[in-house]
């Protein structure tokens, strides 16, 4: 069976940020702390618009929650998903 689901199109910088967050998720119980530079804000927005994660604030800190599409996309990039 061929996977016909559309793959998100991310810039190289956005993919790098996404994979960094996904690889760090295990250290945060699956909800990593998001610390981006002003230059990376657009990358985070692109990741969110692609439907791979959402963010929320708690006590002044921003955290990421991976959507099912984000978990699948991370798995396609050999991210250790043991935090699921």
C-alpha positions, -999 to +999 in steps of 0.1 A: +000+000+000+013+034-009+010+063+015-008+090-003-011+114+026+003+149+018+037+155+033+042+189+048+066+212+029+090+229+053+121+249+047+153+234+058+154+257+088+118+248+098+126+211+094+157+215+116+136+233+143+108+207+141+133+178+145+151+196+174+118+199+192+108+163+184+141+149+195+139+170+228+103+159+235+114+128+254+131+151+279+099+169+285+073+141+287+064+147+251+058+185+255+091+202+249+099+237+259+100+261+229+129+285+229+133+302+196+152+332+184+134+361+167+148+347+134+132+313+142+097+326+149+088+323+112+099+287+112+078+279+142+048+296+125+054+275+094+055+243+115+023+252+132+006+261+099+017+227+085-004+212+113+025+194+130+023+210+164+005+236+185+019+257+213+007+270+246+020+290+275+023+280+311+038+302+337+055+323+311+071+294+292+060+282+258+056+244+252+049+224+221+022+197+217+026+174+187-004+167+166-010+132+152+004+144+119+035+158+137+041+125+155+038+106+122+061+131+105+087+128+133+086+091+130+093+093+093+125+112+102+137+084+126+129+104+158+126+082+189+089+083+197+091+065+231+077+097+247+043+089+231 
